[in-house]
Amino acid sequence: MSSVFKKLISRELGEANYHRYFSSIKKNVETKPSDSQSIYNDMYEKLKYRDLKAITKMHNRLNETMVLAFKISKNFFFAFLFYLAACVFIIAKIHLPIFSIGALVLINLCFVYKAYEFIANKFCYIDAQIILVYKAVLDRIILNERKSSQEKNRV
């Protein structure tokens, strides 16, 4: 499982471009503060010829993905509380060992999945850097389109 940011960038710009951006930012993080200008320029060149409607849809998908990442982080605490309560309930109320062991195994598998999802999205620093650059590119293209449409309306 990968982070929701990785999935979005891979869908929008391609898996190969995502890996190239990832390795570039990872190299920069290891050596010096992140220099994202080359990634910005590359993304801008790939997206600048798309129409405003397509860019707006991409921007909306980006916003939805950012909300999803926030919800994953926010809901993990409640999932953890539910996990603890369910384990206590199973241990306290189910007296047949075979059922309690089976139920605990299932609930632990579900919690491991939620924990992995949380960790994959919480600690995706490089993906977050790529998303910030992507958002800046989309914002710039939308702003340029609006400026050019306003200039056309004035003339």
C-alpha positions as a Markdown table, in Angstrom:
| # | Residue | x | y | z |
|---|---|---|---|---|
| 1 | Met | 0.0 | 0.0 | 0.0 |
| 2 | Ser | 1.3 | 3.4 | -0.8 |
| 3 | Ser | 0.3 | 6.9 | 0.3 |
| 4 | Val | -2.7 | 8.6 | -1.2 |
| 5 | Phe | -0.4 | 11.3 | -2.5 |
| 6 | Lys | 1.7 | 8.7 | -4.4 |
| 7 | Lys | -1.4 | 7.3 | -5.9 |
| 8 | Leu | -2.6 | 10.7 | -7.1 |
| 9 | Ile | 0.7 | 11.8 | -8.6 |
| 10 | Ser | 1.1 | 8.4 | -10.3 |
| 11 | Arg | -2.4 | 8.6 | -11.8 |
| 12 | Glu | -2.1 | 12.2 | -12.9 |
| 13 | Leu | 1.4 | 12.4 | -14.2 |
| 14 | Gly | 2.5 | 8.7 | -14.6 |
| 15 | Glu | 4.4 | 6.2 | -12.5 |
| 16 | Ala | 7.7 | 7.0 | -14.2 |
| 17 | Asn | 7.4 | 10.7 | -13.5 |
| 18 | Tyr | 6.5 | 10.0 | -9.9 |
| 19 | His | 9.6 | 7.8 | -9.4 |
| 20 | Arg | 11.8 | 10.5 | -11.1 |
| 21 | Tyr | 10.4 | 13.2 | -8.8 |
| 22 | Phe | 10.7 | 11.0 | -5.8 |
| 23 | Ser | 14.3 | 10.2 | -6.4 |
| 24 | Ser | 15.1 | 13.8 | -7.2 |
| 25 | Ile | 13.6 | 15.0 | -3.9 |
| 26 | Lys | 15.1 | 12.2 | -1.9 |
| 27 | Lys | 18.6 | 13.0 | -3.3 |
| 28 | Asn | 18.1 | 16.7 | -2.4 |
| 29 | Val | 16.8 | 15.8 | 1.1 |
| 30 | Glu | 19.9 | 13.7 | 1.8 |
| 31 | Thr | 22.3 | 16.4 | 0.5 |
| 32 | Lys | 20.8 | 19.8 | 1.0 |
| 33 | Pro | 17.5 | 21.6 | 1.5 |
| 34 | Ser | 15.0 | 20.6 | -1.1 |
| 35 | Asp | 15.4 | 22.4 | -4.4 |
| 36 | Ser | 12.1 | 21.8 | -6.2 |
| 37 | Gln | 12.4 | 24.2 | -9.1 |
| 38 | Ser | 13.4 | 21.5 | -11.6 |
| 39 | Ile | 10.4 | 19.4 | -10.6 |
| 40 | Tyr | 8.2 | 22.5 | -10.8 |
| 41 | Asn | 9.4 | 23.3 | -14.3 |
| 42 | Asp | 9.0 | 19.7 | -15.5 |
| 43 | Met | 5.4 | 19.5 | -14.1 |
| 44 | Tyr | 4.6 | 22.9 | -15.5 |
| 45 | Glu | 5.8 | 21.9 | -19.0 |
| 46 | Lys | 3.7 | 18.7 | -18.9 |
| 47 | Leu | 0.5 | 20.5 | -17.7 |
| 48 | Lys | 0.6 | 24.0 | -19.3 |
| 49 | Tyr | -1.1 | 22.9 | -22.5 |
| 50 | Arg | -4.1 | 21.3 | -20.9 |
| 51 | Asp | -7.3 | 23.2 | -20.9 |
| 52 | Leu | -8.7 | 25.0 | -17.8 |
| 53 | Lys | -11.5 | 22.4 | -17.3 |
| 54 | Ala | -8.9 | 19.5 | -17.1 |
| 55 | Ile | -6.7 | 21.5 | -14.8 |
| 56 | Thr | -9.7 | 22.4 | -12.5 |
| 57 | Lys | -10.6 | 18.7 | -12.3 |
| 58 | Met | -7.0 | 17.9 | -11.4 |
| 59 | His | -7.1 | 20.6 | -8.7 |
| 60 | Asn | -10.3 | 19.2 | -7.3 |
| 61 | Arg | -8.8 | 15.7 | -7.2 |
| 62 | Leu | -5.8 | 17.1 | -5.4 |
| 63 | Asn | -8.1 | 18.8 | -2.8 |
| 64 | Glu | -10.0 | 15.6 | -2.3 |
| 65 | Thr | -6.8 | 13.7 | -1.8 |
| 66 | Met | -5.5 | 16.2 | 0.7 |
| 67 | Val | -8.8 | 15.9 | 2.7 |
| 68 | Leu | -8.6 | 12.1 | 2.5 |
| 69 | Ala | -5.0 | 12.2 | 3.9 |
| 70 | Phe | -6.3 | 14.4 | 6.7 |
| 71 | Lys | -9.2 | 12.1 | 7.5 |
| 72 | Ile | -6.9 | 9.1 | 7.6 |
| 73 | Ser | -4.8 | 10.8 | 10.2 |
| 74 | Lys | -7.8 | 12.1 | 12.2 |
| 75 | Asn | -9.7 | 8.9 | 12.2 |
| 76 | Phe | -6.8 | 6.7 | 13.4 |
| 77 | Phe | -7.2 | 7.8 | 17.0 |
| 78 | Phe | -10.8 | 6.7 | 16.9 |
| 79 | Ala | -9.9 | 3.4 | 15.2 |
| 80 | Phe | -7.3 | 2.8 | 18.0 |
| 81 | Leu | -9.9 | 3.5 | 20.7 |
| 82 | Phe | -12.4 | 1.1 | 19.0 |
| 83 | Tyr | -9.6 | -1.5 | 18.7 |
| 84 | Leu | -8.9 | -1.3 | 22.4 |
| 85 | Ala | -12.5 | -1.4 | 23.4 |
| 86 | Ala | -13.2 | -4.4 | 21.1 |
| 87 | Cys | -10.2 | -6.3 | 22.5 |
| 88 | Val | -11.3 | -5.6 | 26.1 |
| 89 | Phe | -14.9 | -6.6 | 25.2 |
| 90 | Ile | -13.8 | -9.9 | 23.5 |
| 91 | Ile | -11.5 | -10.8 | 26.4 |
| 92 | Ala | -14.2 | -10.0 | 29.0 |
| 93 | Lys | -17.3 | -11.4 | 27.4 |
| 94 | Ile | -16.3 | -14.3 | 25.2 |
| 95 | His | -15.5 | -17.3 | 27.4 |
| 96 | Leu | -14.8 | -19.9 | 24.7 |
| 97 | Pro | -11.1 | -19.6 | 23.9 |
| 98 | Ile | -11.4 | -20.7 | 20.2 |
| 99 | Phe | -13.9 | -17.8 | 19.5 |
| 100 | Ser | -11.9 | -15.2 | 21.5 |
| 101 | Ile | -8.6 | -16.1 | 19.8 |
| 102 | Gly | -10.3 | -16.1 | 16.4 |
| 103 | Ala | -11.9 | -12.7 | 17.1 |
| 104 | Leu | -8.7 | -11.2 | 18.5 |
| 105 | Val | -6.7 | -12.4 | 15.4 |
| 106 | Leu | -9.3 | -10.8 | 13.1 |
| 107 | Ile | -9.4 | -7.6 | 15.0 |
| 108 | Asn | -5.6 | -7.4 | 15.2 |
| 109 | Leu | -5.4 | -7.9 | 11.4 |
| 110 | Cys | -7.8 | -5.1 | 10.8 |
| 111 | Phe | -5.9 | -2.8 | 13.2 |
| 112 | Val | -2.6 | -3.6 | 11.6 |
| 113 | Tyr | -4.1 | -2.6 | 8.2 |
| 114 | Lys | -5.3 | 0.7 | 9.7 |
| 115 | Ala | -2.0 | 1.3 | 11.4 |
| 116 | Tyr | -0.1 | 0.7 | 8.2 |
| 117 | Glu | -2.4 | 3.0 | 6.3 |
| 118 | Phe | -1.9 | 5.7 | 8.9 |
| 119 | Ile | 1.9 | 5.3 | 8.9 |
| 120 | Ala | 2.2 | 5.2 | 5.1 |
| 121 | Asn | 0.2 | 8.5 | 4.9 |
| 122 | Lys | 1.6 | 10.2 | 8.0 |
| 123 | Phe | 5.3 | 9.8 | 7.2 |
| 124 | Cys | 5.3 | 10.4 | 3.5 |
| 125 | Tyr | 7.5 | 13.5 | 3.6 |
| 126 | Ile | 8.8 | 13.1 | 0.1 |
| 127 | Asp | 5.3 | 12.6 | -1.4 |
| 128 | Ala | 4.1 | 15.7 | 0.5 |
| 129 | Gln | 6.9 | 17.7 | -1.1 |
| 130 | Ile | 5.9 | 16.5 | -4.6 |
| 131 | Ile | 2.2 | 17.3 | -3.8 |
| 132 | Leu | 3.2 | 20.9 | -2.7 |
| 133 | Val | 5.0 | 21.4 | -6.0 |
| 134 | Tyr | 2.1 | 19.9 | -7.9 |
| 135 | Lys | -0.3 | 22.2 | -6.1 |
| 136 | Ala | 1.9 | 25.2 | -6.9 |
| 137 | Val | 1.9 | 24.3 | -10.6 |
| 138 | Leu | -1.9 | 23.8 | -10.8 |
| 139 | Asp | -2.4 | 27.1 | -8.9 |
| 140 | Arg | -0.1 | 28.9 | -11.3 |
| 141 | Ile | -1.8 | 27.5 | -14.4 |
| 142 | Ile | -5.2 | 28.4 | -13.1 |
| 143 | Leu | -4.1 | 31.9 | -12.2 |
| 144 | Asn | -2.5 | 32.4 | -15.6 |
| 145 | Glu | -5.7 | 31.2 | -17.4 |
| 146 | Arg | -7.8 | 33.5 | -15.4 |
| 147 | Lys | -5.5 | 36.5 | -16.1 |
| 148 | Ser | -5.5 | 35.7 | -19.8 |
| 149 | Ser | -9.3 | 35.4 | -19.9 |
| 150 | Gln | -9.7 | 38.7 | -18.0 |
| 151 | Glu | -7.4 | 40.4 | -20.5 |
| 152 | Lys | -9.4 | 39.0 | -23.4 |
| 153 | Asn | -12.6 | 40.3 | -21.9 |
| 154 | Arg | -11.1 | 43.8 | -21.5 |
| 155 | Val | -10.1 | 44.0 | -25.2 |
